Amino acid sequence: MKVLGIVGPTAVGKTSLSVRLAKKYNGEIISCDSMQIYKGMDIGTAKVTKEEMDGVTHHLIDIIDPSKAFSCADYAKRARELIADITKRGKTPIFCGGTGLYLDSVLEISTFGETVADEEYRHSLEDFANKNGALTLHNMLKEIDPVSAEAIHYNNVKRVIRALEIYKCTGKPKSVIDKENKKEPSPYESKIFFLTCEDKELLYSRIEKRVDIMMEAGLLDEVRRLYETGTFESSATASGAIGYKELIPYVKGERDLEACIAQLKLSTRHYAKRQLTWFKKKSNYITVYVDKEDPYEAVLRHVGDFI
């Protein structure tokens, strides 16, 4: 089975390109964004709108409540089912998003299943993070698995909790299991395109503009609604998500709005840097500099007769 993928940092133009490709190759889009799966978190996650979809079918968006657990294994299972279904119907599966870990979980078949789980322990860690903060939780991971702690940002509460859960279930640090992990040949033929800017300052200016657009679109109202309905209180995932955690202090009356927006722009820049680092390590991905060439034409050139 053949799949295409459009990945890269936030604000680089993945959504519009994937829709154009879907129209060109009779495709359906499978989101690989770890936040867009959650219902009610729309503006802050830059979730694709109906207008942006332009009639193209999108999958794995708005599929779960923020308070519910959803692992890479859950994502991989659903995505693989979608690949089979889309292909069976004579269409092209096209992944689009910035969560490299999710895409890896689909394309890189592993003998170590993420099926190991302890839901009670996971929920206790979520409660701990809500009461004591993400940094304190991260310090717990640092004590048992400094390698994973170095690789996982403390604000990524979901992944920190998962690493702690793996240790509790297996008795081994996640970093050790990753080394022992044996990869099987992928059942998919894939062409993955990594969109980025050669001029990093251009990328960062696009990010800041994206934040301004989000604010104009009503991000603050979205954060206030989630706060008032208790979503942040019940979900460490939601309260720790970029686009939300930076504005919560304003909603709570603890910080002025200008400072919160500045922090949001900084957090998003830092997140983009981590995305760039992740995707640059993928030697089999095709890099497309969107500030040097038309990304649509570049993809068409490389896809050739692949589809």
Secondary structure in CASP SS format (residue, H / E / C, confidence):
PFRMAT SS
TARGET T0000
AUTHOR 0000-0000-0000
METHOD secondary structure of the structure
MODEL  1
M C 1.00
K E 1.00
V E 1.00
L E 1.00
G E 1.00
I E 1.00
V E 1.00
G C 1.00
P C 1.00
T C 1.00
A C 1.00
V C 1.00
G C 1.00
K H 1.00
T H 1.00
S H 1.00
L H 1.00
S H 1.00
V H 1.00
R H 1.00
L H 1.00
A H 1.00
K H 1.00
K H 1.00
Y C 1.00
N C 1.00
G E 1.00
E E 1.00
I E 1.00
I E 1.00
S E 1.00
C C 1.00
D C 1.00
S C 1.00
M C 1.00
Q C 1.00
I C 1.00
Y E 1.00
K C 1.00
G C 1.00
M C 1.00
D C 1.00
I C 1.00
G C 1.00
T C 1.00
A C 1.00
K C 1.00
V C 1.00
T C 1.00
K H 1.00
E H 1.00
E H 1.00
M H 1.00
D C 1.00
G C 1.00
V C 1.00
T C 1.00
H E 1.00
H E 1.00
L C 1.00
I C 1.00
D C 1.00
I C 1.00
I E 1.00
D C 1.00
P C 1.00
S C 1.00
K C 1.00
A C 1.00
F C 1.00
S C 1.00
C H 1.00
A H 1.00
D H 1.00
Y H 1.00
A H 1.00
K H 1.00
R H 1.00
A H 1.00
R H 1.00
E H 1.00
L H 1.00
I H 1.00
A H 1.00
D H 1.00
I H 1.00
T H 1.00
K H 1.00
R C 1.00
G C 1.00
K C 1.00
T E 1.00
P E 1.00
I E 1.00
F E 1.00
C E 1.00
G E 1.00
G C 1.00
T C 1.00
G H 1.00
L H 1.00
Y H 1.00
L H 1.00
D H 1.00
S H 1.00
V H 1.00
L H 1.00
E C 1.00
I E 1.00
S E 1.00
T C 1.00
F C 1.00
G C 1.00
E C 1.00
T C 1.00
V C 1.00
A C 1.00
D C 1.00
E H 1.00
E H 1.00
Y H 1.00
R H 1.00
H H 1.00
S H 1.00
L H 1.00
E H 1.00
D H 1.00
F H 1.00
A H 1.00
N H 1.00
K H 1.00
N H 1.00
G C 1.00
A H 1.00
L H 1.00
T H 1.00
L H 1.00
H H 1.00
N H 1.00
M H 1.00
L H 1.00
K H 1.00
E H 1.00
I H 1.00
D C 1.00
P H 1.00
V H 1.00
S H 1.00
A H 1.00
E H 1.00
A H 1.00
I C 1.00
H C 1.00
Y C 1.00
N C 1.00
N C 1.00
V H 1.00
K H 1.00
R H 1.00
V H 1.00
I H 1.00
R H 1.00
A H 1.00
L H 1.00
E H 1.00
I H 1.00
Y H 1.00
K H 1.00
C H 1.00
T H 1.00
G C 1.00
K C 1.00
P C 1.00
K H 1.00
S H 1.00
V H 1.00
I H 1.00
D H 1.00
K H 1.00
E H 1.00
N C 1.00
K C 1.00
K E 1.00
E E 1.00
P C 1.00
S C 1.00
P C 1.00
Y C 1.00
E E 1.00
S E 1.00
K E 1.00
I E 1.00
F E 1.00
F E 1.00
L E 1.00
T E 1.00
C C 1.00
E C 1.00
D C 1.00
K H 1.00
E H 1.00
L H 1.00
L H 1.00
Y H 1.00
S H 1.00
R H 1.00
I H 1.00
E H 1.00
K H 1.00
R H 1.00
V H 1.00
D H 1.00
I H 1.00
M H 1.00
M H 1.00
E H 1.00
A H 1.00
G C 1.00
L H 1.00
L H 1.00
D H 1.00
E H 1.00
V H 1.00
R H 1.00
R H 1.00
L H 1.00
Y H 1.00
E H 1.00
T C 1.00
G C 1.00
T H 1.00
F H 1.00
E H 1.00
S H 1.00
S C 1.00
A H 1.00
T H 1.00
A H 1.00
S H 1.00
G C 1.00
A C 1.00
I C 1.00
G C 1.00
Y C 1.00
K C 1.00
E C 1.00
L C 1.00
I H 1.00
P H 1.00
Y H 1.00
V H 1.00
K C 1.00
G C 1.00
E C 1.00
R C 1.00
D C 1.00
L H 1.00
E H 1.00
A H 1.00
C H 1.00
I H 1.00
A H 1.00
Q H 1.00
L H 1.00
K H 1.00
L H 1.00
S H 1.00
T H 1.00
R H 1.00
H H 1.00
Y H 1.00
A H 1.00
K H 1.00
R H 1.00
Q H 1.00
L H 1.00
T H 1.00
W H 1.00
F H 1.00
K H 1.00
K C 1.00
K C 1.00
S C 1.00
N C 1.00
Y C 1.00
I E 1.00
T E 1.00
V E 1.00
Y E 1.00
V C 1.00
D C 1.00
K C 1.00
E C 1.00
D C 1.00
P H 1.00
Y H 1.00
E H 1.00
A H 1.00
V H 1.00
L H 1.00
R H 1.00
H H 1.00
V H 1.00
G C 1.00
D C 1.00
F C 1.00
I C 1.00
END
